[in-house]
């Protein structure tokens, strides 16, 4: 992947895909699914700069699992992969102890 560093208080996020089946085993078609509102922080900017030129570091860091609003950020493609660039203020919260790993592990963790 190309190296991308957001500017100021922006962050680069990769959506975490949701399971494609329900607990009962029903397959959910792509057209019926909402886009996930959970993601992994890939890269962060240096921080917010105030009028005096002082930089305030961001609360999120690379590797954090976050929740964000349904219409947050701007969707982009880098090397054919989908990402979202958003300001830190669009982040609703950081998930601690969230399951990380493959989609199969994530699907099992939701049960």
C-alpha positions as CSV (number, residue, x, y, z in Angstrom):
1,X,0.0,0.0,0.0
2,X,1.2,3.5,-0.7
3,X,2.1,5.5,2.4
4,X,-0.6,8.1,3.2
5,X,-0.4,10.5,6.1
6,X,-3.4,12.7,6.8
7,X,-2.9,16.4,7.5
8,X,-3.8,18.1,10.8
9,X,-6.7,16.5,12.7
10,X,-7.7,14.0,10.0
11,X,-7.5,10.2,10.2
12,X,-7.4,7.4,7.7
13,X,-9.8,4.6,8.5
14,X,-10.5,1.2,7.0
15,X,-14.1,-0.1,7.6
16,X,-14.5,-3.3,9.5
17,X,-16.8,-5.5,7.5
18,X,-19.8,-7.0,9.3
19,X,-20.8,-10.7,9.2
20,X,-22.7,-11.7,6.1
21,X,-25.0,-14.1,7.9
22,X,-27.3,-13.7,10.9
23,X,-27.1,-15.8,14.1
24,X,-29.8,-18.1,12.6
25,X,-27.7,-18.7,9.5
26,X,-29.7,-16.4,7.1
27,X,-27.4,-14.9,4.4
28,X,-27.8,-11.1,4.2
29,X,-27.5,-9.8,0.6
30,X,-25.2,-6.8,0.0
31,X,-28.2,-4.6,-1.0
32,X,-29.8,-5.0,2.4
33,X,-26.7,-4.3,4.5
34,X,-25.8,-0.9,5.9
35,X,-22.2,0.2,5.7
36,X,-20.4,-0.7,8.9
37,X,-19.9,2.2,11.3
38,X,-16.9,0.6,12.9
39,X,-13.3,0.9,11.6
40,X,-9.6,0.5,12.2
41,X,-7.4,3.6,12.3
42,X,-4.7,3.2,9.7
43,X,-3.0,6.6,9.9
44,X,-3.4,9.8,11.9
45,X,-2.3,13.4,11.3
46,X,-0.1,15.4,13.6
47,X,-3.0,17.1,15.4
48,X,-5.2,20.1,15.6
49,X,-3.4,23.5,15.3
50,X,-4.9,26.5,17.2
51,X,-4.7,30.1,16.3
52,X,-1.4,30.5,18.1
53,X,0.2,27.7,16.1
54,X,0.3,25.2,19.0
55,X,-0.4,21.6,18.0
56,X,-2.7,19.4,20.1
57,X,-2.2,15.7,19.5
58,X,-5.1,13.4,18.6
59,X,-6.8,11.1,21.0
60,X,-6.8,8.2,18.5
61,X,-3.8,6.4,17.2
62,X,-2.8,3.9,14.6
63,X,-4.5,0.5,15.2
64,X,-7.4,1.8,17.3
65,X,-10.9,0.4,16.6
66,X,-13.4,3.2,16.4
67,X,-17.1,3.9,16.0
68,X,-18.2,6.8,13.7
69,X,-21.4,8.3,12.3
70,X,-23.2,6.8,9.4
71,X,-22.3,9.7,7.0
72,X,-18.9,10.5,8.5
73,X,-15.9,11.3,6.4
74,X,-15.0,11.1,2.7
75,X,-14.6,7.8,1.0
76,X,-11.5,7.3,-1.1
77,X,-9.5,4.5,-2.8
78,X,-5.8,4.0,-2.3
79,X,-4.2,1.2,-4.3
80,X,-7.7,-0.2,-5.1
81,X,-8.7,-0.5,-1.4
82,X,-11.5,1.6,0.1
83,X,-10.8,3.9,3.0
84,X,-12.4,6.9,4.8
85,X,-10.7,10.1,5.7
86,X,-12.4,11.9,8.5
87,X,-11.7,14.5,11.1
88,X,-11.2,13.3,14.7
89,X,-14.4,15.2,15.8
90,X,-16.4,12.7,13.7
91,X,-15.2,9.8,15.8
92,X,-17.9,8.8,18.3
93,X,-15.6,6.6,20.5
94,X,-12.7,4.1,20.7
95,X,-13.6,0.5,21.2
96,X,-11.3,-1.1,23.8
97,X,-11.0,-4.9,23.9
98,X,-12.7,-5.2,20.5
99,X,-12.1,-8.4,18.6
100,X,-9.4,-8.1,15.9
101,X,-8.5,-10.5,13.2
102,X,-10.2,-12.1,10.3
103,X,-13.8,-11.7,9.3
104,X,-14.5,-15.3,10.4
105,X,-13.2,-14.5,13.9
106,X,-15.2,-11.3,14.0
107,X,-18.4,-13.2,13.1
108,X,-17.8,-15.6,15.9
109,X,-17.1,-12.8,18.4
110,X,-20.5,-11.3,17.8
111,X,-22.4,-14.4,19.1
